[in-house]
C-alpha cells in the first residue's frame, strides 16, 4: 500500500515539474512571438512604404470646353501660334465675324480690329465650347441674354492667386452678331454705377487701336500681355482693314458673307433687318 502511494506521489511530481519548468518559457515564447510578429508587421509596413513609388502632386487639367470665364480660359494652342504665323482656321473665323464686327464697331464708336482680335483670343477663334453652336458666346460674358443662358464650369481667382472651379451662368446668343453687339454695348455703356468704365477703349477717346488695347489690359483681362497679344493678332491679320468702312460698305460685306453661309429664307430675313 505504502509503495503504491509512494509511486502515485512520484508520478504526480514527475508530471508537475516539467509543467512548472516549461510554463514560464512558454509564456515568454508567446510574448516573444507576439512581439516578433508586431515588429515583423511594422518592419514590413515600413519596407512597403519605402518601396512605394512616390505619387507626384496631380494638377487637374480642365479642357477649354469646361472653362468659359473670359479671364482664365486657356487659349487654343493654334491661336498662340497664330500670333506669329498666319493660320487658316483663324482667317476663316475672321471672315465669319468681320462684317458684323465692322457694323457693330461703327455703331458703338469702337475699333473693329480690337473686337475681332479679342474674339479670336477669348474664344480660341471660335473653338471654345462656349463660343460654338448653339451658344455663340465669343467673349465669355456671364449672365443671361434675353432670358437665355447656359451653365458651364469656370475657373475663378480668389484674389490671392488661388484658383478654384465653380459653375456659372453664361449668356446664350442666337448668333455671332448678337454676341458682338452685346459685347460692344458693354464697352460703350460700362458697368452698373460706372458708365465710363471702358471709356478708354472708345475710338473717340483714343488716337489709335494700340491705346485701346493698352487700356483693356487690366480692365477686361488680367493677363499683363493682353495688349501685346491683341496687337500681334491685329498686325498679323491686318485687322485695321476692318476699321474704316462706311455703313453701306459694311452692309454689303455682311450680305456677301450671308450669301455664302445662309439659306435663301435666312437671307431674306437678314436683308430686311439691314434695310431697317
MARTI-945487 format. One record per residue (C-alpha): z, y, x. Coordinates in steps of 0.001 Angstrom, whole numbers, padded with zeros to 6 digits. Each point is the difference from the previous one (the first is absolute). Layout:
BEGIN
+---------+---------+---------+
:       Z :       Y :       X :
+---------+---------+---------+
:       Z :       Y :       X :
...
+---------+---------+---------+
# end
This chain:
BEGIN
+---------+---------+---------+
:       Z :       Y :       X :
+---------+---------+---------+
:  000000 :  000000 :  000000 :
:  001004 :  002368 :  002806 :
: -003211 : -000853 :  001835 :
: -002026 :  000757 : -003123 :
:  001675 :  003391 : -000489 :
: -000416 :  000834 :  003669 :
: -003689 : -000920 : -000174 :
: -000454 :  002194 : -003042 :
:  001660 :  002971 :  001761 :
: -002113 : -000505 :  003086 :
: -003159 : -000095 : -002098 :
:  000962 :  003249 : -001747 :
:  000633 :  001706 :  003329 :
: -003324 : -001274 :  001342 :
: -001857 :  001414 : -002990 :
:  001893 :  003330 : -000161 :
: -000098 :  000957 :  003705 :
: -003816 :  000124 :  000348 :
: -000121 :  002097 : -003124 :
:  002554 :  002425 :  001404 :
: -001762 : -000045 :  003331 :
: -003449 :  000833 : -001335 :
:  001041 :  002208 : -002934 :
:  000188 :  003259 :  001970 :
: -003211 : -000600 :  001995 :
: -001877 : -000767 : -003231 :
:  001122 :  003290 : -001546 :
: -000784 :  001750 :  003253 :
: -003426 : -001633 :  000030 :
: -000563 :  001081 : -003585 :
:  000889 :  003592 :  000921 :
: -002215 : -000261 :  003064 :
: -002897 : -001272 : -002088 :
:  000520 :  002827 : -002490 :
:  000143 :  002561 :  002793 :
: -003006 : -001508 :  001788 :
: -001979 : -000053 : -003251 :
:  000884 :  003609 : -000657 :
: -000944 :  000989 :  003530 :
: -003169 : -002043 : -000228 :
: -001067 :  001678 : -003203 :
:  000888 :  003415 :  001367 :
: -001920 : -000684 :  003219 :
: -002923 : -001342 : -002017 :
: -000079 :  003093 : -002191 :
:  000193 :  002198 :  003065 :
: -002870 : -001904 :  001600 :
: -002069 :  000331 : -003171 :
:  000687 :  003722 : -000114 :
: -000953 :  000425 :  003636 :
: -003214 : -001982 : -000368 :
: -000985 :  001577 : -003327 :
: -003021 :  002311 :  000387 :
:  000991 :  003633 : -000333 :
: -001291 :  001488 : -003224 :
: -001650 :  003324 :  000557 :
:  000819 :  002763 : -002445 :
: -002728 : -000054 : -002615 :
: -001752 :  003122 : -001189 :
: -001371 : -000283 : -003492 :
: -003660 :  000964 : -000036 :
: -000954 :  001641 : -003299 :
: -003679 :  000000 : -000810 :
: -001819 :  003153 : -001006 :
: -000357 : -001462 : -003448 :
:  003774 :  000245 : -000413 :
:  000447 :  003390 :  001598 :
: -001054 :  002885 : -002118 :
:  002030 :  002963 :  001163 :
: -002246 :  002711 :  001438 :
:  002251 :  000626 :  003012 :
:  000636 : -003539 :  001123 :
: -002970 : -002075 : -001012 :
: -001568 : -001697 :  003000 :
: -003498 :  001276 :  000636 :
: -002822 : -002532 :  000155 :
: -000794 : -000893 :  003629 :
: -003660 :  000772 : -000655 :
:  001022 :  003506 : -000996 :
:  001925 :  000469 :  003240 :
: -003023 : -001201 :  001961 :
: -002221 :  002306 : -002042 :
:  001862 :  002987 :  001378 :
: -002094 : -000518 :  003114 :
: -002967 : -002082 : -001163 :
: -001965 :  000306 : -003224 :
:  000529 : -002763 : -002502 :
: -002403 : -000940 : -002791 :
:  002835 : -000911 : -002348 :
:  001383 :  003513 :  000247 :
: -003419 :  001601 : -000346 :
: -000512 : -001931 : -003248 :
:  003404 :  001159 : -001218 :
: -000842 :  003631 :  000852 :
: -003244 : -000264 : -001937 :
:  001905 : -001359 : -003010 :
:  002518 :  002868 : -000190 :
: -001651 :  002978 :  001718 :
: -001752 :  001402 : -003074 :
:  003222 :  000022 : -002001 :
:  001967 :  001359 :  002968 :
: -002442 :  002904 :  000400 :
:  000255 :  000932 : -003652 :
:  003803 : -000282 : -000141 :
:  000506 :  001867 :  003275 :
: -002225 :  002833 : -001194 :
:  001960 :  000226 : -003244 :
:  003460 :  000049 :  001660 :
: -000691 :  002097 :  003118 :
:  000340 : -002914 :  002420 :
: -001955 : -001543 :  002869 :
: -002044 : -002990 : -001154 :
: -000075 : -001158 :  003619 :
:  003788 : -000187 :  000137 :
:  000253 : -001760 : -003359 :
: -002535 : -002635 :  001011 :
:  001703 : -000551 :  003367 :
:  003358 : -000370 : -001742 :
: -001445 : -002461 : -002489 :
: -001364 : -002078 :  002887 :
:  003298 :  000041 :  001859 :
:  002336 : -000456 : -002975 :
: -001942 : -002831 : -001654 :
: -001564 : -001746 :  002989 :
: -003407 :  001189 : -001226 :
:  000677 : -001441 : -003432 :
:  001256 : -003366 :  001289 :
:  003674 :  000284 : -000965 :
:  001016 : -001862 : -003159 :
:  001098 :  003233 : -001661 :
: -003358 :  001685 :  000566 :
: -002151 : -002906 : -001148 :
: -001302 : -000730 : -003493 :
:  001571 :  000453 : -002499 :
:  002646 :  002397 :  001389 :
: -002104 :  002478 :  002054 :
:  003123 :  001701 :  001457 :
: -001399 :  001391 :  003260 :
:  003018 :  002060 :  001053 :
:  002990 : -002174 : -000906 :
:  001292 :  002437 : -002618 :
:  002997 : -001332 : -001929 :
:  000761 :  000319 : -003692 :
: -002498 : -000473 : -002798 :
: -003360 :  001501 : -000957 :
: -000372 :  000637 : -003726 :
:  002472 : -002814 : -000617 :
: -001732 : -002431 :  002356 :
:  001902 : -001412 :  002976 :
:  000355 : -003083 :  002180 :
:  003144 : -001426 :  001631 :
: -000417 : -000799 :  003680 :
:  002223 : -000542 :  003010 :
:  000341 :  002885 :  002417 :
:  001814 :  000667 :  003233 :
:  002482 :  002871 :  000000 :
:  001891 :  001834 :  002735 :
:  003716 :  000712 : -000458 :
: -000302 :  003138 :  002128 :
:  001460 : -001623 :  003104 :
: -002992 : -002066 :  001039 :
:  001003 : -003108 : -001955 :
: -002592 : -001446 : -002348 :
:  000504 : -002057 : -003125 :
: -002238 : -001406 : -002743 :
:  000231 :  001088 : -003627 :
: -002161 : -000288 : -003080 :
: -001394 :  003261 : -001357 :
: -002386 :  001322 : -002622 :
: -003346 :  001298 :  001226 :
: -002699 :  001820 : -001935 :
: -002822 : -002078 : -001427 :
: -003280 :  001938 : -000252 :
: -003196 : -000797 : -001937 :
: -002153 :  000770 :  003074 :
: -000140 :  001693 :  003406 :
: -000871 :  003291 : -001656 :
:  003316 :  000232 : -001880 :
:  001898 : -001026 :  003128 :
: -001636 :  002759 :  002050 :
:  000521 :  002633 : -002690 :
:  003631 : -000954 : -000557 :
:  000641 :  000261 :  003728 :
: -001777 :  003364 :  000214 :
:  002095 :  001232 : -002914 :
:  003140 : -001043 :  001892 :
: -001032 :  001997 :  003074 :
: -000909 :  003030 : -002101 :
:  002986 :  000024 : -002352 :
:  002583 : -001272 :  002464 :
:  003316 : -001564 : -000896 :
:  002334 :  000734 : -002883 :
:  001813 :  003190 :  000888 :
: -002300 :  000736 :  002948 :
: -003595 :  000619 : -001034 :
: -000910 :  001210 :  003525 :
:  001216 : -003147 :  001749 :
: -003529 : -000940 :  001167 :
: -001371 :  003551 :  000173 :
: -000760 : -000342 :  003704 :
: -002699 : -002582 : -000796 :
: -002036 :  002290 : -002269 :
: -003355 :  001328 :  001176 :
:  000917 :  003565 : -000920 :
:  003159 : -000209 :  002137 :
: -001589 : -001448 :  003144 :
: -002786 :  000799 :  002431 :
: -001175 : -003579 :  000495 :
:  000742 : -003596 : -000916 :
:  002059 : -000494 :  003200 :
:  002604 :  002421 : -001336 :
:  000132 : -001961 : -003254 :
:  000501 : -003364 :  001740 :
:  002669 :  001505 :  002258 :
:  001833 :  001309 : -003049 :
: -000097 : -003375 : -001767 :
:  001656 : -001687 :  002986 :
:  003683 : -000202 : -000835 :
: -000663 :  001196 : -003538 :
: -002103 : -002770 : -001470 :
:  000565 : -002626 :  002705 :
:  002715 : -000495 :  002612 :
: -002441 : -001375 :  002588 :
:  000012 :  002526 :  002859 :
: -003603 : -000974 :  000780 :
: -001154 :  000492 : -003577 :
: -002041 :  003146 :  000726 :
: -001543 : -001554 :  003092 :
: -001142 : -003073 : -001944 :
: -001438 :  002086 : -002831 :
: -001810 :  002283 :  002450 :
: -001511 : -003001 :  001790 :
: -001264 : -001465 : -003255 :
: -001465 :  003346 : -001022 :
: -001770 :  000320 :  003368 :
: -001268 : -003599 :  000245 :
: -001399 : -000030 : -003545 :
: -001034 :  003660 : -000043 :
:  001999 :  000566 : -003171 :
: -000303 :  003784 :  000208 :
: -003482 : -000528 : -001441 :
:  001806 : -000540 : -003319 :
:  001823 :  003342 :  000086 :
: -002857 :  002368 : -000865 :
: -001862 : -000901 : -003165 :
: -000739 :  001939 : -003157 :
:  001150 : -001396 : -003336 :
: -003590 : -000935 : -000884 :
: -000487 : -001859 :  003285 :
:  003276 : -001845 : -000467 :
: -000925 : -001083 : -003520 :
: -003399 : -001167 :  001206 :
:  001592 : -002070 :  002763 :
:  002423 : -001558 : -002476 :
: -002844 : -000937 : -002309 :
: -001966 : -001574 :  002863 :
:  003012 : -002104 :  000858 :
:  000483 : -000985 : -003649 :
: -003613 : -001157 : -000258 :
:  000712 : -002509 :  002730 :
:  003335 : -001194 : -001303 :
:  000221 :  000320 : -003768 :
: -001641 : -001528 : -003032 :
: -002300 :  002090 : -002221 :
:  002722 :  000501 : -002594 :
:  002495 :  001230 :  002615 :
: -002600 :  002398 :  001393 :
: -000434 :  001670 : -003394 :
:  003763 :  000421 : -000439 :
:  000498 :  001532 :  003427 :
: -003094 :  002202 : -000347 :
:  001499 :  001490 : -003178 :
:  003265 :  000582 :  001846 :
: -001787 :  001882 :  002779 :
: -001787 :  002235 : -002517 :
:  003266 :  001100 : -001626 :
+---------+---------+---------+
# end
